[in-house]
Amino acid sequence: MTASTPQDLTPEECLADLSLYLLQDPKALVLAVGAVKAHAQTFQPELLLKAIKKRRCDFNVIGALLSKSKDSRFLEVIEYCRDQKFVSDLPTKILCFSLNIGQCVNDEEFQSFGIRISQMDPVDEKKISKRVFRSGQ
């Protein structure tokens, strides 16, 4: 069996598609947070808003990720995500185990979007590519 050719997605479309799966894998979520924080300038708010309106995505995850970036360019996208009242049907048991047993506190940005997970440690900078990927480059 051969793998299918990946679609040529913009970073905004990729984030929208990826958002549906991030609550299933703590490592992927931590890497996504690190990547969004390190490469916030790569994402264009207008294109991101257009992508999340067209594609199936988890608005809460996207809103929380963008909130963690602390980039004011995303305020409109964050508010749009907050207004969607989307509730993920994915369990976050793995992501809040240490929270449930009292070892750590809630992650504030995710909590503000109704996602109860443990506070995340920042990802090691060496794990995030310095190269910016954009279609046509």
N, C-alpha and C positions, 0 to 999 in steps of 0.2 A: 504494500500500500504506500503510495507517495503522498506527501503533504501537498495541500493546495497552495497556490501562489497567494501570498498575503496581499490584501487590498492596499492601495495607496491612500493612506489616511493622513489627514492633517493632525497635528498634535491635539487640537481641540476635539476632533472626532474620536481619536484614540482614547482620550481621557473620558469622554462620554461612554464609550463602549466598555472600557476597563472598569468604570465605576460600579457596574453590576456585580463584579467578582471580588472586589477588594475586601469586603467584610468576611470572606471565606478564608482568607489567608493572611495571618498577621504579618508575615515577612513582606509580602507583596504590598500590604497597606503601608508599612513603615517606609519601604522604598519609594512608593508613590508620593508619600508626604515629602520625603527628601527631594525627590525629583521636581515636584511642583514648587517647593520653596527655592531650590537652586536655580530653576529655569523659569520662574514666573514670567520673565520678560518675553519668553517664547510664545506664550499663549496670548492671543488677541481676544479681548473681551467680547467684541462684536461677533467674531466667528465662533467663540465658545457658546455664546447665548443662542446663536443660530443652530449650532450643532445639538445642543441639549433640547431645543424645541423640536427638532426633526427626528432625533434618535431616541431609542429606548435607553434610559439611564437611571441611576440612583441619584436623585436631586440632593438628598441629604449628604451623601458622601462627597459629591462635587462641592456643595456649599461649604462643608467642613474643611475640605482640602484647600479651597481658595481662601477661607478664613485664616488657616494656618500660614498662608503665604504672606499675610499682612500687607498685601499690595492693594492700595486704594482703587486701582483701576477696575477691580473686580466687584466693587460694591453693588452695581446693578445686577450682575449675575448672581451674587450671593443672595440678594433680596428676592430675585426671581425664584431661586431654589427654595428659599424659606417659604414663599407664598404657595408653593405647589402642594404642601401638606402630604407629601409622599412618605409612606412608611414601608421600609424594606421588609420583605417577608423572610429575609435570611437571619438565622440565629447568630447572635454574637457571643455565645457562651464562652468560646475560646478566648475572645478578645477582652472579656471582663472577669475572668476567673480570679485574678489577683485582686481585682476591685471587690468582688463578692466576699472574699475572705479577709478583707480589710488591710491588705498589704500596700495598697496605693490609692490614689485619688482618681476621680473622673478626668478624662481629657476634656477641657473646657470647650474647645471649638466643636468637637463632635457632640458633646452634651447639648450644646445650644441648637443642634439639629436633631435632637431626640435619639442619638446613637450613644448607648452606654458602653464605653470601652475604657480600659485603663490608660492612664497618662503614658504617652509614648516617649521613649528616649530618642533623641535625634539620631538619624542614620549617619554612619561613618561617611564622611565626605569622599573617601576613596572609592566608595561603591557607586557614586553618581558620576556619570559621564560628563566631562566638561564640554563635549561636542554638542552643539545644538542641531537637532534634526528638524528639517522643514522640507516639505515637498518641493521638488524642483531644484534642490541644492545639491 
